């Protein structure tokens, strides 16, 4: 390839779903798939609790802050904007970004708390758009069963989680989305993830 020829823009793939749906496992598996084939891949998890904004989010989730729903979602969105420059640069260089939660999380959790999904989408319009969003769909009861202790304020509210799940399912009707049954064995889910992502990444 000519040194003057710009790199092909990389791809951004986001995993969404309730906590304990397998997002981290599948995101790590896809990252390894890309790297094993010689590609550059970076895995990001949101929220990023290592930043000042992320620290505030952590305090709120564990009851040490009392933010209104709109304020908390704005913090989540700001936490993603903190990574905007790095994401754009990595994609511009042709790398693959895999996200464990991304734009759809604020829409799902915010909508479940009565916020306007269009407003939540608009607030994130300057963030890089995913090329593929994969929703790992599980029942709220499954999420609770997979994590019996140490649950945060969202993870303890089954009624809220049901509304979050409904929002994810609604969003997943859009082009560029894939809704997968996350109740199945990890290997089965992984097979479907690779089948969907490989052509997008130029892999057989």
C-alpha positions, 0 to 999 in steps of 0.5 A: 500500500502506498505510504500516501494512501490513507488507512481504511477507517476501522470498525467500532462494534458495541456490545449491549445488554443487561449486566451479567448478559455476557458482554465482557466475555463476548467483547474479549472474545471478539478482541482476541479474534481480531488480534489472532488474525493480525489486526489492531483491536482495542477493548473499551468498557463504559463507564470508565471508572478511572476518570473523575467523571467515572468516579462520580458515576461509581459513587452514585451507583453505590448510593453515595451520590443522589443524582437525578436520572437526567444528570446521571445519564449526562455523566455517563455520556460525558464519560464517553466523550472523554474517550472520543478523541482516542476512539476517533484516532484509533479508528482513523488509523484502521484499528478495531474498537470493541466496546462493552457498553456504549451509546445505547446504554444511556438510551436504554437505562434513561428511557427506562427511567422516563427520559426522552430517548431522542434527547439521549440520542441527540446528546451523543450525536458527536460520538463515533457511531457503531458499525455494529451493535450486538445486544445480548438479550437475557431476562432480568431474573437471569441477571440477578441469578448470575450475580447474587451479591454486590449488585448496584442500584440498577441491578437490584431493580427487576422492574427497571431492568424489564423496562431496560430490556424492552428498550434494548429490544426496541432499539435492536430493530434498527439497521446495524443491530443484532439481537442475540439470545444471551441465555445460551451457552457462551460458545453458542453466543460467540459463534453467532458474534463471530459470524456477524462481525467477521465479514464487517472486519474483512475476515472469512 
